[in-house]
């Protein structure tokens, strides 16, 4: 077995090949194109099987598809976790490629990053586009509100720019021609983005209806279509996680630990992993605690109320409910059964009795 480290950039890719003893066999640089990368991997794989490693970046999916299509195993790593690269004082593309190959050869590699394929990758791309559309819409709304405030107008909060414009026109002082034109521009852009969001929602709903796991996840109180799709896209293969605790750690909903000798301190959650999913789970937890009054959500509300009474802070209770939603999602995806409130209630009763 030989080990190939590649440092991928938009125009070129530096590579370094090591043998089983860790001796550098060859190194070079090729263009980051499908033809050149395919030729490189196939030519090096002819003599002896190779294992390829890369850093995660914007071209990770592109490179992964090319290398796996050539029949070669690829491992992807977070560059911050490869300390040999992250802490190096002399950092070049060639040295990065060498240290990636060296990490593969010695086995001193962090946990490989999951590279999704198929529908999981498609959902990730759609959700990413939707997040960008939501952010752009909010930006134009805030811009319109800023225009009005600079002019001394403070209309009541609204959900749309059109409502802000209507309320501003109804004020006794009215609006100047320039201010009216500026707010109307914000309204036009917001309308375009809202139309795109509506089309995106239809596409996501159609896609989600074809995935059994997404349908089952929506049986959990507080979890809607977008959160269910985000869970499915982030988790991918549920078999990657041995238990719900590992999944909670992957998403960053577990407390941080500072331990030295006999001293141990638990801090706030680690906030590792997908920030978007973590935000959606917290929103779902808020819905469970404040808006969802169904009997199915009662056990989850009881968990939140118990944590709030014990810790004295509502935000801590929200994070606890979000973590329980994630744990329930794990079991739903693992067993392929819908949410059952009686099971959670039974567990809570057993804990209270203990």
Secondary structure, DSSP 8 states (H G I E B T S, - for coil): -EEEEEEE-SSEEEEEEE-TTS-EEEEEEEESSHHHHHHHHHHHHHHS-EEEEEE-STTHHHHHHHHHHTT-EEEEE-GGG-HHHHT-SS--HHHHHHHHHHHHHHT----------HHHHHHHHHHHHHHHHHHHHHHHHHHHHHHHHHTT------SSHHHHHHHHHTSTT---HHHHHHHHHHHHHHHHHHHHHHHHHHHHHHHHHT-HHHHHHTTSTT--HHHHHHHHHHH-SGGG-SSHHHHHHHHT-SEEEEEETTEEEEEEE---S-HHHHHHHHHHHHHHHHT--SGGGHHHHHHHHHHHHHH--HHHHHHHHHHHHHHHHHHHHHHT----HHHHHHHHHHHHH-
